[in-house]
């Protein structure tokens, strides 16, 4: 009994100690907590407002496509050019540079300023006769025109014009990049669709092998191990089939994104040409590189930026020299006198002048500005060299990637023919007891691998050709003869 009383007393002490250590929520903490709750409610409201009104997403949803017939590659490219935001961004950049050029061109015109002033002057003196209480008001006009600045004005205009040219080449490059992306996504989707069909065929073959193993096991001609190996092969084919379905969905979502559609938009694509290009007529690799150097928009863009920087150097150099301006002004003043009987009179002032401005010393600001522009021009020149070297490497790699893809396509076709014959013979031999289950599974595995390699090789040929055209600055291969 005493033990129970002691135990209860210890429990009471522990509970009291725990509750005594809990401090009540301070008023400041309570106010802070209330503010956080209010802020969270405001954030939730703002998020709801954004989600209920989103013009950008609404414009995407308004894109309607017809599902009556599959889209060809040309139709997909046209759709991407109309819907993809990348090209619209490049177009708006051109407009920005065009307006900047017009701002600089404003220096070709006189600068005129009109103003109006009103001044009330009131002075109280010891002698009232000396008090002043006057009002003067009137308009004024001033005009100035830069006559000569050692080419600085023309250099600034040239720099702005070259930036416009560069922005146009940037648009051309974005179009070519978009076309390549559409082509790649199109062939990826077709390859994924072919991969799904191949996976279905592999699944049917695995099921056939599994059925043959069970039949032989039922009549005592095969072991349980054969059945289990065939079953494992069948289950692996099921796994590959699900992976192929996921790959198809992902490829379709990627193409939808590139052509400017929501991922859940329903559409189908037409099959590519059955005449797979496998060769290009006599074109030396050096000629392709020279063609790319002349046609690539990104190279032309870099050249235009370099020319703009060179014009900036000339503009900075003119800042070190004097400039000559012509100007004129006109001003009219009217006067009104309070408390003093004075005759109110008006005056008119006209002036014309020829002005020479020359910053003889400015803390070496203009000199360092010129040196900065020269360094920037040197940087752009090195960027041009780097870009042209990269172009030569791109063309070289693309050319031999295409050549290799053509050879691999030929070998993949031969591999498929051989693997298909091997599988048929292995299945027949297994059913007659001349081959083991391992021989049959190996033949089926090679047949599945041959199908995958053929699909991949066909895709690689098309994509490698598109990449080759892109690396040479062309949109397509219409000027080249393609042989099967």
Buried (B, 14 or more C-beta within 10 A) or exposed (E): EEEEEEEEEEEEEEEEEEEEEEEEEEEEEEEEEEEEEEEEEEEEEEEEEEEEEEEEEEEBEEBEBEEEEEBBBEBBBBBBBEBBEBBBEBBEBBEEBBEBBEEBBEBEEEEEEEEEEEEEEEEEEEEEEEBEBBBBBBEBBBBBBBEBBBBBBBBBBBBBBBBBBBBBBBBBBBBBBBBBBBBBBBBBBBBBBBBBEBBBBBBEBBBBBBEBBBEBBEEEEBEEEBBEBBBEBBEBBBEBBEEBBEBBEBBBBBBBBBBBBEEEBEBEBBEBEEEBBBEBEEBEEEEBBBBBBEBBBBBBBBBBBBBBBBBBBBBBBBBBBEBBBBBBBBBBBBBEBEEEEEEEEEEEEEEEEEEEEEEEEEEEEBBEBBEEBBEBBEEBBEEBEEBBEBBBEBBBBBBEBBBEBBEBBEEBBEBBEEBBEBBEBBBEBBBEEEBBBEBBBBBBBBBBBBBBBBBBBBBBBBBBBBBBBBBBBBBBBEEBEBEE
